[in-house]
Amino acid sequence: MEYRKLGHAGIRVPVLSFGTGTFGGGNEFFKAWGSTQAAEATRLVDLCLEAGVNLFDTANVYSAGISEEILGQAIEGRRNRVLISTKATFPMSDRLNDFGSSRLFLIKACEDSLERLGVEHIDIYHMHGFDANTPVEETLRALEHLVQSGKVRYIACSNFSGWHLMKSLSVSERYGWSRYVAHQAYYSLLHRDYEWELMPLAIDQQVGTIVWSPLSSGKLSGKYRRGKPHPANARVAQGGNPVLGIAADDERLYAIVEVLDELSQETGKTHAQVALNWLLQRPTVANIIIGARNEEQLKENLGAVGWNLTLDQVQRLDKVSEVLPAYPYWHQRQFPMLNTAPALYGER
């Protein structure tokens, strides 16, 4: 397993982490993701640790806390061998203040997560989304309190826009508070919007990227093919698609899958392994969250490391998956901008 620095911080993480959104299946949405219970979860954690994957990602909202509870059971007795990432922001009930990034909610949410996980601290604590109703200063001051109290080691964000992240980094710098070391973001061959603004920002500010849904909810697995009906047992068909509001261009998807066909034959790897390996060669990417409903899926995803696509193969995927960015990013491409260079920042 390869390990990389997480942004500007000293912590090193494996390039793959295991996402536990499949644990629990606490409602119809998360049942479509999976309904892994404690015994099978423990086995999946075993396989991850054997492969060197020691970072496990969850969130308080996953199955209303059940995912955290099951992960806590699965890692019992080996806390010193694992890194835990969890998140807060989304509603945990219909109570008025039981959501967001306020000081009131964050401190309670963190304590609740610690209890469900059965641990004394969280290694990476994410803001699951940007709360526009709460001042950035209040959020970061609350997070600094959690760091100073020993309940959180590093803070990170997820699903922020560029100005959300930049403002947060500026506030942290102004007051000398802990700053976000990572941004957990959606990024895949099918949807490359992350590259337009957030990637140049991450390069400039040394913020590590943790990628979620790297296979676009399974659309890059090779199951979606031109002239064939979409698989009925896929997460998307069952209503568990986390990539909401994004209408994929089927023709573009099929063109990408056809190049994945070619590269799969050339490399002897699966479509998923090729798509994941492409991501691991992108600037700022420190970690990719892989999910699995069973051992077979986990073992396949673990096969994305230990080898690399050639430069020519990467360029073929770049070409088939490229789209014209929104303004002003298409205009900025007319200039030789350093922040769009393909070089990775910092040492690995």
N, C-alpha and C positions, 0 to 999 in steps of 0.2 A: 504494500500500500504506500502511495506517495502522500506526503504531508506538506502543507503549505502554511505560511504565515497568514493570519486573518487580519488583513488590512495593515494598519500601522502598529498593531498590538504585538506583544511578544508571544502570544499563544499560537501554537501550531495545531492545525486540524487536518484530518484525513480529507482527501479530495472527494470522497464519497461519505455521506452521512445517511442514516436510516430515518425516514419519516414515518411517524407512528399514527398518522391520520386514519390508518386502517384498523387501529386498535379500538375495540369497543362496539362500534356500530350502534351508537346510542339513539339515532333517529333515522328517518328514511334517507336523508341526504348522506349521512355517514355510513349507513348500511351499504349504499352503492359503492363506497370506497372499500369497505371490508368490515368484517366483524370479528377480528382476531381476539381471542381470549388469552388469559394469562399463561396457560401451558404452552400454546403455540408461540406466543410472544416471547417467552423465555427461550425457546428453541431458535427463533430468529435472531435474538440478541446473541446467543451462543455463536451462531454462524458468522454474524458480523464481527464479533471480537476475534474469532479465529482468522478472519480475513484482514484484521487490522482496522476495521471500521469501529471507532470508539466514540463517535459523536451521534447522539440520538435527538431528533427534533420532534417536538410536540407543541401543543397550545392548549390553553385552558378551555377554549371553545370547542375543541375536538370532542364530539360526543358529550358535551357539557361536563367535561372533566374526567370522563371515564378513561380516555386515552392516557392521561397523566397517571391515573391510578394503576392501570395495567402496566405501563412502563415502569412505575415504581416497584411493582411486584417482580417484574422481569429482571431488574438490575439488583434486587436485594442481595446484600452480602458482597457486592463487588463495586460499590460506589467509587472506590479509588481507581477503578479501571476505565471509567466512562466519563464523557463530557455530556452535559444535558443542556439543551436549548429549548426554551418554551417562550410563550408569547401571551400578551394581554392587549385588549382594546375593545374587542367585539362584545356585544351584550351577553351576559351570563344568566340573566333573568329578565322579567318585565319590570323590575323595580327601577325607579327613575335614575338613580346614580350607579347602577350596576353595569357600567360600561364606560369606555372612553379612556383618556389618558390624564385624568385629574389626579391630584395627590390622594384624594379620598379613595378613589377606586384602585389606583395602582398599588398602594401599600397593602390593601386588603387582598387584591388579586394575587400579588406575589406570595403573601403568607398562605393563602389558600392553595396555591400551586405547590409550595414547599410541603404542605401537609399531605396533599394527594400523592405527590412523588415519594414522600417518606425520606426526604433529604434535608440537609441543613443549609445548602446554598444552591443557587442556579448558576451555571457557568456562563451562559449567554442568554440574556433576557431581552426579547424583542418587543418593540411596539408593533403590533400586528397591522396597524394602519395609522394614518394621520388623523388626529382628532382636531378639527378646525374650531371646535367650541372651547378648547382649553388653551391658554397661553403656552407657548413653547417653553417659556421660563419655568412655569409651574411643573410641566412634565419632566423637564431635565433636572430640576431641583429635587423632585421626588425620586427620580432614578439615582441621583447622587446620594441621597439619603440611604437608599437600599444598598448601594455599593459600600458606603462608609460603615453601615451596620453589619456588613459581612454576608448579607443574604444574596447578593449578586456579585459576580466577578467582572463581567463585561456587559455593556449594553449595545443593542443593535436595533435597527428599524426594519420595517418590511412594507413594501407597496407604497413608498413615498414618491412624490414627484421631485424633480430636481431642486425646486426652490424650498420645498419642505426640508429636504436633507441639508441643503446649504445653510439655511437659516438656523437649523438645529446645531450644526457644527460651529457656526459663528457664535451662538449663545454660549455653548460649552466653552469655547476659547475665551470669551469675554469674562466669564466668571471663574474660570479654572476648574470647571466640572468635568467629569468623565464624558468622553465623546463617543459617538457611535463608531464601533470598529467594523461593522458589517452592515450590508443592506441585503435583506432576503427578498429576491425579486423574481418575477416570472420572465423566463428567457428560454427560447428554444429555436431550432431551425425554422419552425413554422411561423413564429412571431419574434421578430428581432428588434422591436421598438426600443428595447433596453439600450441598444447601441447608440441611439440618437443623442441623448443628453446625459443619461445616468452613468453610462460607461465612461465618457470623458470626465465627468465630475469625480467618479470613483478613482480614476487614474490620478487626477490632479490632487485629490484630498487623501489618497491612500486609504480608501474604504474597501474592504473585501466584499466580494459578491458571493452570496449563497443562493443558488438557483433552486427555485421550486417549479414543479411540473415540467421537467426538462424534456419529456416526451409528449407534451401537449395533451395530457390526459389519455395517453395511449395512441394518439393519432399517428405517431412516428414509429409505432411498433411493427409496421408491415402488414397489419390486419386490414387497413383501409386501402382499397384498390379501385382503380378505374374500372367502371362497368360492373362492379359487384356491390351488393347492398352492404351497408355498414353493419358490423357485427352486433347482434342483438344483446350479447352478454357483456358488452363493453361498459365502462363506467359512464361514458357520455350518454349512452342509450338509457341507462338506468337512473339518470338524473343526478349523478354525483360528479358532474363536471365542475372543477374549481375555476376554470377559465371562463368566467361569466361574461356575457355581453360581447364576445368576440366571434364574429361570423367568419369562419375559415373559408378561404377560397379553395373549393375542392380541386379545381384544375391545378392550382399551385401545389396543393398537398400531394396530388398524384405525381406531379413532376418531381417533387422532392423524393417521394418514395421510390420512384424509378431510378434515381441516382443512388439511393440507399441500396436498391437491388444490386446495382453494379458493384458498389463498394463492398457489399456483403460477400459477393462472390470472390472479389479480389483479395479480401482480408481473411475470409473464413469466419467472420464475426456476424452476429445477428444485427438486424436493423437497429434495435435499441442500443446495442453496444457501440455501433458506429455513431449514432446520433449523440450519445453521451460523450464519446471521445472527442467529437468535434467541439462540444462545449468546453471540455477541459483544456482546449488549446486557445480559448478566447481570453483577451485581456481582462484582468481584474478577478476572474473566476477563481475563488479559493476552494469552493466546495459545491457539490451537487447533491441535493436531497433525492435519494431513491426510495421508492415505496414498493411494497410487495405484499400480496395477499397470502403467499405461500412460499415454501423453500425454493421451488423451481424458479419463480420469478426473481427472488433475491439472488440466487446463484447466477442467473443470466445477467442481471445488472452489475454484479461484482466483476463480471468479465469485461467491463468497459475500461479497466485500468491494466497497467503492465505492458502496454503497447501504445503506439501512436499512428494515426493516419499520416500519410506522406503529405508534403506541401501541395503536390498536385491534387491529391484527393480532397484536402481541405478546400482548395480553391474551387473545385467542382461543386462542392456543397455550398460554398459562398455564393457562387454564381446562380445556381438554381433557386436558392432561397432568398435572394436579394429582392428588396422592394424599394420603391422611391420613398424616402422619408418625408415627413410633414415639414412645412415651413416653420422655422427658418433653416432647418437642418440641410435641406437640399441645396439651399443657396450657399451655406457655409462650406459645402463640399467643393466649391470652386477654388478654395484656397488650400495651400499645403499646410494644414493645421497639425501641429505636433500632437494634440490631444486625441487625434484619431489614428495615430500610428499603431501598428499591431504589436509593438513590443510590450511585454509584461513589465509592470512596475516592480521595483524592489527585488530583493532576493527571495528565493523560494524557501 
